[in-house]
């Protein structure tokens, strides 16, 4: 590279580079720069270096922006999580407060009811000329049910028993030649009801039964058959307020060879067969309900 004096040859003023020329700051004279090949290569390298520097600076700015966005997203996510936790904590506190208020209200109601009961007993005894308090005895369980106890709930017992009976919807029957025919149940109509108390060899709470007998209709094509079947309710207890206490869980009764058919779902061909197996065979005291449901 040739070094050109940066003093103006005309007035010795300072020269300033502008583009490819040198300009005198004093007299304004312009001078061309004499480039050679090495100068061109140097300028080229300098331009490439500047471009690389600008590219790196740009990538740095992008990375810094990306980091800033990522960091901001993490901060926002953390804030949302903290908000959810605060809301969860507040809701839990509200639920506990409501539960505590309800519990206090229940306790207060019980205490008030107990107080009112004590005052009633006191007033009653004072009105009768007595003094002090006496314990109210708890009545012993009464499992000796009667037709009058069942009467008000008989419709419900009958309906529950019918649903249990209709669940047995098909039976298979062998004829004398051993051929099997399948009969579908078409209906179950209530006929009679019996109360059995004091069934032997059972604890007192399970020693009674309400047995309901139904007339059952079966059909195979055009062949129809009417038989008798029963369901029972066990462990009934007299309700001091009237009626009986029951879970209304009807059970079908196990049958012997006297029953019609051989599959699990069969009935008795004769009413007397059904009565003997489901009522009198149990022992105990048998009381019949009304002949027909009113």
Secondary structure, DSSP 8 states (H G I E B T S, - for coil): -----SB-TTT--BEEEETTEEEETTT--EEE----HHHHHHHHHHHHHHHHHHHHHHHHHHHHHHHHHHHHHHHHHHHHHHHHHHHHHHHHHHHHHHHHHHHHHHHHHHHHHHHHHHHHHHHHHHHTT--S--------------HHHHHTTHHHHHHHHHHHHHT--EEEEE-TTS-EEEEEEEEEEEEEEEEEE--TTS-GGGS-EEEEEEEEEEEETTEEEEEEEEEEEES-EE-TTSSEE-----EE----TTSSSSSSS--BSSHHHHHHHHTGGG-SEEEE--SS--
